[in-house]
Amino acid sequence: MIKDPALRLQNYLVFGEFGEVNPSISDSSTFTFLTSEKMTELFEAEIEGCFLYSRHLNPSTNYLAEALALMENTEAAIVTGSGMAAISSTILQICSAGDEIISGRTIYGGSYALMKNFLPKLNINTHFVNILDLDEIKSKINKNTKIIYCEAISNPLLEVADIVELRKIADKHNIKLIVDNTFSPMMLQPYNFGAHIVVHSLTKFINGASDCVGGAICADKEFIASLRNVNDGATMLLGPVLDSLRASSILKNLRTLHIRMHQHSKNAMFVAENLEKLGLKVIYPGLASHPQHNFIKTLLSSGYGFGGMITFDAKTKETADKLLIMLQERNVGYFAVSLGFYKTLFSAPGSSTSSEIPKEEQEQMGLSDGLVRFSVGLDNNIEETFEIIKQSLKDLGLIK
Ligand SMILES: *Cc1c(COP(=O)(O)O)cnc(C)c1O
């Protein structure tokens, strides 16, 4: 195996029908067959290089999936119409009524709401735990437990899951470990440390252009084939397909992900270090003050830093709101949810992306009202951008 994920991607050579440097786009929903035997055969099992219908498999979406599998170092992958589609399809493929999930409590608000409010309608119930507390996790396991779910770097508190230990627990009880790697593509490959299944929102860093929504599931061949089984596969039957035109545009953006992650991380490190120097409470895995700083270093691929996400405390919701509008007016970035854009994106998770989590639970997990989340952009002059941030913090009385 080539160690560097970017190099694995660079070695992935696919060409168009006429030698185009980008693969041709398969702009068709369906595919012809020359014999009826072949069609029957394909309904029974997948045949390499043979396509049936684009909800099942499409050459263009498959190119993107193969590239993502190379990055995550999994045998296979499948792409979906959104990150939530990847997460919900994965869970529904594994769980039946009566099954249980153990999930980290600091996760993306949509994933939390899916497990908290939607899945119980199917009698699939979730225990939300402190993902760093292995004893708490063990205490929630019973014969119905099918999944341990977490984010490699959690949203928005940037806790780093101990994938190695979680896998050991999962193996003892025949449980699947699912890791959402949306915050840390390229820089960390959860599969290498024990995740059975890695899910992504392609919407964020991987596409990086904030122009579309997409998702991916990376796992072994058997699980990916089960998802598109014509008789009982979740992606086949629930139908969360990604369009082939979009898949090919995301693949083109994926080719620069290594450079973007490098720059996002470099800028985020600068902002985090300097905000901390100003006396603010900053959470960033690259800071020595982060509780899992030393641990995450054992997981990271070399050269991509600690990621583009930082969180800090602006004390009250009012100050946080004022700060974000001020930063937008001063062109530091956009007051918007989402992440991985060329401009810095900022929001106050308590009242936005994590608002699905009830207030008292937010407090329990340390998600304060004044918490501000930054997805640091690709600024070529982050020192100058930081001066504007500093002035804004001064203007609001957050620093002297
Ligand atoms: C955005 C996000 C999702 C959901 O992805 P969509 O593409 O918006 O459906 C899931 N997990 C994390 C960590 C996210 O940031």
The ligand as an ORCA input file, in Angstrom:
! r2SCAN-3c Opt
* xyz 0 1
  C     -22.638     18.207      6.555
  C     -22.354     17.016      7.324
  C     -23.113     15.859      7.180
  C     -24.314     15.790      6.247
  O     -23.938     15.901      4.919
  P     -24.899     16.492      3.766
  O     -24.053     16.377      2.554
  O     -25.254     17.889      4.139
  O     -26.105     15.609      3.730
  C     -22.776     14.749      7.922
  N     -21.742     14.775      8.791
  C     -20.997     15.872      8.968
  C     -19.865     15.832      9.930
  C     -21.272     17.033      8.249
  O     -20.531     18.131      8.439
*
